[in-house]
Amino acid sequence: MSSSFSGASNATQTTPAISPSVTVISTASATPPLRAVTIVYYTDLILISLFLFVVLLRLPRALARFWNVSEWTNGLILRYTRIRRSGRAGAGHLSTDDTHVNYGSYQWHLDLGTKENPIPPSYPPHVTSCPPVLRPVLNFLHLRASPGVSIFHVSIMTVYLAVLAFPTFYNTNVFTDPYRYGYIAVSQFPIVFGFGVKNGVVGWLIGAGYEKVNFMHRFTGRVLFLAVNVHTLGYIYRWTNQGTFTQNIARPTAYWGLIATICIDLIFFFSIDFWRGRAYNVFLVTHILGVILLFPSTYLHTPISLPFLAASLLPYLLDLVILRTLKTRTTTATLLPLPSLQITRITLPYINTGWRGGQHVRLRVLTTDNRLGKLGWVETHPLTIASASGTEEGMVLLCKKSGDWTTGLFELAKQGGSLGDEKGKRGEGEGVRVRVMVEGPYGGPGHRMFSSFSAAVFVVGGSGISFALSAIQEMIQKDLEGQCRAKWIQLVWSVQDPASLVPLLPLLISMIQQSIYTPLHIAVFYTRVTVGQFPFKPDFFRSTRLTLSSGRPKISKIVEDAISRAAALRRSPSSRSRSRSGRDAGRHGSQRRRNRVEDEEAAKDRGRLKGVVVGVCGPVGMADGVFEEVGKVDKRRREQVGGVEVHEETFGW
């Protein structure tokens, strides 16, 4: 806020342009402008160097994705393409009543090649997250310091603060030299905005979605808030003691600095959990307006900040104006309520490819229906994709009824038919058709490829089933194409009521039937005592590949079982042939298919085991619990299978 921060001389002097009573004082210990610029410049270079070191550590996984071009092209832009229909029978006969959803379109074309030229499997290369010798360190870093915050997160924030300690305390005094802290604040603009954009180079280089690095956006934003207020309050304190506050604050450089401080304070205040959770639109509007005013006010306060502002503004505009526009589609969606799950099923048939399993989109429903509120059409909500890319049905989203907007969407879906119906007549299970705007895809596994692991376990709760459905269907799809290394897939779904299984039962059975080469096992756990008639007959779950149990799953035991299964499948071709020949003949009725299954297993048995991946999607408490349970797995068992990695997706803003 001082004239020295605007480039004026730093010596103690009386400014001629101002009245004699107005004195701009800078103590002898104050930092010269060039020195302050140099200090923050090298501080940012250190932070950038540390970031590039992390990128270098993750580079092998990024390069491994080049084994198949689709690993990079999928997950960028949503689009529509014509899907070749498969001649295989659908699963539509599994739907028995109106409570089921017909998933007959979830069929993939299986090209086995010719008898003379069978298509050989081509598995993705597997790169571990860290060398085996460092796995104990990684397990320690995954421990939780607080709900949703790991020791790894704390370590990153500690390193960041340690680097900033140099410009903060080196050859300066917070009480006598507030000038330095203005430069510290401005120098952090690029870092705060770099971690805050949804389509930023930071997440792209390290293979992490914006939601994974958002904790650093919040943390660096708090540091920026602190530095700005130390700078501003320092000058206010000095001018007040001198009795020259009124004269100094009247100067343009000073009052523009005060306006910039107010912008940052408002952004900070409306970013706390209360506003994000209960009034997200207030949080969003104040963020946008605050940023719009922040850049010109900071420049008018001190033109020397222009390089830092440019480094912040260009990526921000690139994300907001260009990349988000390219990633946004407007299309027609069909809403169908699933009452037993309290979920709205959203189908977008004209978007059927362009995402990876586990990614999410941001949805806006373009309707003025009162159920969604007067401004419901401007709200965007993140929803995990619940279908694999490249299916005839298109993109499927599952929206849990939890707040005002999602409740309104559920009530709207219950009306049936189309919003264009003159009398609002109920449709015959066709649902409600609405125009929507879809932005994405975002997030997902990043550089991690689920299909490169020897086994996969997915632990989800409630509507978190969306994450598992898309990831597992993608793995099955790749397995049918000979591009999945996994030999065992386990889905663990926790729900409150066993009736929640009913609407998704046809899809789950269809997925089990499609998992020809890699067996899929689904275990559903319900946590509440059922009231009334049990939704299933006692002998309904005769198959061991789909089970329903009461209580909570023991994740550590399930992971150990997946390790045992992956290791136990390393058998000789003759033993596999004897154990599966009868079953394959009855299920597929084809010697050629049976031989392909045996060849597939033999190919997966070659070489060392490639680890187990555990995917978790649900509340923060569930994710923290899964990390804790995985940590209980015996170290020798983890090494036996090549390590156990956890990929988490948690609910919340």
Secondary structure as UniProt FT lines:
FT   HELIX           4..6
FT   TURN            16..17
FT   TURN            20..21
FT   TURN            28..29
FT   HELIX           33..64
FT   HELIX           65..67
FT   HELIX           70..73
FT   TURN            74..76
FT   HELIX           92..94
FT   TURN            98..99
FT   TURN            104..105
FT   HELIX           132..134
FT   HELIX           135..141
FT   STRAND          144..146
FT   TURN            147..148
FT   STRAND          149..150
FT   HELIX           151..169
FT   TURN            170..171
FT   TURN            174..176
FT   HELIX           179..187
FT   HELIX           189..196
FT   TURN            198..199
FT   HELIX           201..206
FT   HELIX           210..242
FT   HELIX           245..249
FT   HELIX           252..269
FT   TURN            270..271
FT   HELIX           273..278
FT   HELIX           280..301
FT   HELIX           303..305
FT   HELIX           306..317
FT   HELIX           318..323
FT   HELIX           324..326
FT   STRAND          328..338
FT   TURN            339..342
FT   STRAND          343..348
FT   TURN            349..350
FT   TURN            357..358
FT   STRAND          359..365
FT   HELIX           370..372
FT   TURN            374..375
FT   HELIX           376..378
FT   STRAND          381..385
FT   TURN            389..390
FT   STRAND          395..400
FT   HELIX           404..413
FT   TURN            414..415
FT   TURN            419..420
FT   TURN            422..423
FT   STRAND          432..443
FT   TURN            446..447
FT   HELIX           450..452
FT   STRAND          455..461
FT   HELIX           462..464
FT   HELIX           465..480
FT   TURN            481..482
FT   STRAND          488..495
FT   HELIX           498..501
FT   TURN            502..504
FT   HELIX           505..514
FT   STRAND          520..526
FT   TURN            538..539
FT   TURN            544..545
FT   STRAND          546..550
FT   HELIX           555..568
FT   HELIX           573..588
FT   HELIX           591..605
FT   STRAND          612..618
FT   HELIX           620..631
FT   HELIX           635..641
FT   STRAND          644..650
//
